[in-house]
Amino acid sequence: MKKLILLVVVTFSGVMIAQAQETVSDPNAVSTITPKQINELGQQSQNTNRNSSSVVYLDFEGVGNLDHINDFYNGGTSEQGYSGTNYGVQFGVSIGLIDSDAGGSGNIANEPSPSTVMLFLDANQSYMNVPAGFTTGFSFYYSSGTYNGSVSVYDGINGTGNLLATVNLAFNNSNNCTGDPNGTYCHWDAIGVSFSGTAKSVEFAGAANYIVFDDITFGSSTPGQQPAVPISDWAIYFGIFLIGLFLIFRFRRRLV
């Protein structure tokens, strides 16, 4: 009996460790997405993008699967030759990863802006440089498996100069997610930091291939699309009231 219990415990522990150590990029997945489909993802993103002059967010749509981002957002191309909007943003050793459910090899699900995300493969060169600088805040979504991480904002490029802000990223992955059918990295947390000064780079730290990011946003401590300012119902009612009042006065003057 003791041997049986020990065997069950060892087996269960082995399964749990294997699940916990699954990487963001699934080495067994075969990418089937075509260049045309990747370009379509990028075009859809550009058509719905609400970036402003002060707030820019990067959803990585249009970057290829396992594709080094490089100058995709810097007036150039990714390693696979794809290009996006020129925001003057350059990445170190970071790659785009497409959800396996969309034809890529990403072990991800429920990503905030489907279907492409960002991860880094070299903890020593995981920088995002914005030489023109940005202010106010920095934010993103992340999903982490097994290991913790951190993100730091500096006023020099490549993580140099003064540290303006830093945030630690705790392990947040859960295998009990619903929604997107497949993917171990399925739980995402929104993180944002505010700071004083002008930032020019962001350093991403943690275990390579065990943490993934989406909707990286600079200029705001809230990640993702910045919604247009809505017109309240009261403003609409007040406008209708003014129009009605104008018509009443005009009608009365005609009678006089």
Summary of the structure (lengths in Angstrom):
residues: 256
radius of gyration: 23.5
end to end distance: 104.4
largest distance: 104.4
contacts: 825
relative contact order: 0.17
helix: 24%
strand: 29%
